[in-house]
Amino acid sequence: MSRVSVFNSPLLLGFDQLERTLDRLAKSAEGYPPYNIERVGENGLRITLAVAGFATEDLAIEVVESQLTVRGKQTDDGDRVFLHRGIASRQFQRAFMLAEGIEVTGARLDNGLLSIDLVRPALEPRIRTIRIDAGHGAGARDNTIDITARRTQSR
């Protein structure tokens, strides 16, 4: 059975890349590590991931195009013998799609929480006026002349 997409509407032109991105993120959605996203100030955002047990050298953050990826991989200490191991030490990868213009300004690890600060640029309205060319090519007519001619004939 094929999936019907919201983006098939003729009013949403050029959103096919967004649809592929949403599909990719939905497939890779995993619950670990848990995270929060909060607004900080007027144009700031902060992503906070719970990464208990991970050191800074166990974590990597990268931005490729508009995708922020956080990876974690712990090195196993072979000298330790666990009687019970309830703290997750598995590797993870968590991806976030960033809107155009959002920049990562910094990251810090404090008490098992990895915070990534982002800034969103102030939105300025983009207004463009599109020039309309009159079709004077082969076989084209000047519509203003036709309209004027009809007005004179109807009087």
C-alpha positions as CSV (number, residue, x, y, z in Angstrom):
1,M,0.0,0.0,0.0
2,S,1.4,3.4,-0.9
3,R,1.6,6.3,1.5
4,V,-0.3,9.5,0.8
5,S,1.7,12.5,1.5
6,V,0.6,15.9,2.8
7,F,3.1,17.4,0.5
8,N,1.3,16.2,-2.7
9,S,-0.8,19.3,-2.7
10,P,-0.2,21.6,-5.7
11,L,0.0,24.5,-3.3
12,L,3.2,23.1,-1.7
13,L,5.7,23.3,-4.5
14,G,9.3,22.3,-3.8
15,F,8.8,20.7,-0.4
16,D,9.9,17.2,-1.6
17,Q,13.3,17.6,0.1
18,L,11.5,18.4,3.4
19,E,9.3,15.3,3.0
20,R,12.4,13.1,2.5
21,T,14.0,14.7,5.6
22,L,11.0,14.1,7.7
23,D,10.9,10.4,6.6
24,R,14.5,10.0,7.4
25,L,14.1,11.5,10.9
26,A,11.1,9.4,11.6
27,K,12.9,6.2,10.7
28,S,15.9,7.1,12.9
29,A,13.7,8.3,15.9
30,E,14.9,6.5,19.0
31,G,14.1,7.3,22.6
32,Y,17.8,7.4,23.8
33,P,19.1,9.7,25.0
34,P,16.1,11.7,26.1
35,Y,16.3,15.4,25.4
36,N,14.6,18.8,25.9
37,I,14.4,21.8,23.5
38,E,13.8,25.1,25.1
39,R,13.6,28.8,24.1
40,V,16.4,30.9,25.6
41,G,15.8,34.6,25.2
42,E,14.4,36.3,22.2
43,N,16.2,34.4,19.4
44,G,17.9,31.5,21.2
45,L,17.2,27.8,21.5
46,R,18.9,25.2,23.7
47,I,18.9,21.4,23.1
48,T,19.7,19.5,26.3
49,L,20.5,15.8,26.1
50,A,20.7,13.5,29.2
51,V,24.1,11.7,28.7
52,A,24.9,10.4,32.1
53,G,28.2,8.5,32.2
54,F,29.6,10.1,29.0
55,A,32.7,12.3,29.1
56,T,33.4,15.1,26.7
57,E,35.8,12.8,24.7
58,D,33.0,10.3,24.3
59,L,30.7,12.8,22.6
60,A,30.8,14.4,19.1
61,I,28.7,17.2,17.7
62,E,28.7,18.1,14.0
63,V,26.5,20.1,11.6
64,V,26.4,19.0,8.0
65,E,24.3,21.3,5.8
66,S,21.2,21.8,8.0
67,Q,21.4,18.6,10.1
68,L,22.8,18.7,13.7
69,T,24.1,15.3,14.7
70,V,25.1,14.3,18.3
71,R,27.0,11.0,18.7
72,G,28.1,9.3,21.8
73,K,30.3,6.2,22.2
74,Q,31.8,5.1,25.5
75,T,35.0,3.2,25.7
76,D,34.5,0.1,27.9
77,D,36.9,-0.1,30.9
78,G,37.9,-3.8,31.0
79,D,39.2,-3.6,34.6
80,R,35.7,-3.0,36.0
81,V,33.5,-5.9,37.1
82,F,29.8,-5.1,37.4
83,L,27.5,-7.1,39.6
84,H,24.6,-5.1,38.1
85,R,24.8,-2.7,35.2
86,G,21.7,-0.4,35.0
87,I,23.3,2.7,33.6
88,A,23.2,2.6,29.8
89,S,26.6,2.8,28.2
90,R,25.6,2.1,24.6
91,Q,26.4,4.3,21.7
92,F,23.9,6.6,20.3
93,Q,23.2,9.0,17.4
94,R,20.6,11.7,17.7
95,A,19.9,14.0,14.7
96,F,18.0,17.4,14.6
97,M,17.1,19.3,11.4
98,L,17.8,23.0,11.7
99,A,15.9,25.6,9.9
100,E,17.7,27.8,7.5
101,G,19.9,30.3,9.2
102,I,20.0,28.7,12.6
103,E,23.6,28.5,13.9
104,V,25.2,26.5,16.8
105,T,26.9,28.9,19.1
106,G,28.3,26.5,21.7
107,A,28.0,23.3,23.7
108,R,28.8,22.3,27.3
109,L,28.6,19.1,29.4
110,D,27.6,19.7,33.0
111,N,26.4,17.0,35.5
112,G,25.5,14.5,32.8
113,L,23.6,17.0,30.7
114,L,24.9,18.1,27.3
115,S,23.5,21.5,26.3
116,I,23.8,22.8,22.8
117,D,23.0,26.5,22.3
118,L,21.6,27.7,19.0
119,V,20.7,31.1,17.7
120,R,18.0,31.8,15.3
121,P,18.4,35.0,13.1
122,A,15.8,37.7,13.4
123,L,13.3,37.2,10.6
124,E,13.2,40.1,8.1
125,P,10.3,40.1,5.6
126,R,11.4,39.3,2.1
127,I,9.4,41.2,-0.4
128,R,10.2,40.8,-4.1
129,T,8.3,42.4,-7.0
130,I,8.1,40.2,-10.0
131,R,8.1,42.0,-13.4
132,I,5.5,40.8,-15.9
133,D,6.7,40.7,-19.5
134,A,4.3,41.3,-22.3
135,G,4.3,38.5,-24.9
136,H,5.6,40.2,-28.1
137,G,7.0,37.0,-29.6
138,A,5.9,35.2,-32.7
139,G,2.2,34.6,-32.6
140,A,1.7,36.6,-29.5
141,R,-0.7,39.6,-29.3
142,D,-0.6,42.8,-27.3
143,N,-3.6,42.3,-24.9
144,T,-3.9,46.0,-24.1
145,I,-4.7,46.8,-27.8
146,D,-7.4,44.0,-27.9
147,I,-9.0,45.3,-24.7
148,T,-9.1,48.9,-26.0
149,A,-10.5,47.7,-29.3
150,R,-13.4,45.8,-27.6
151,R,-14.3,48.8,-25.5
152,T,-14.6,51.1,-28.5
153,Q,-16.7,48.5,-30.4
154,S,-19.2,48.1,-27.5
155,R,-20.1,51.9,-27.4
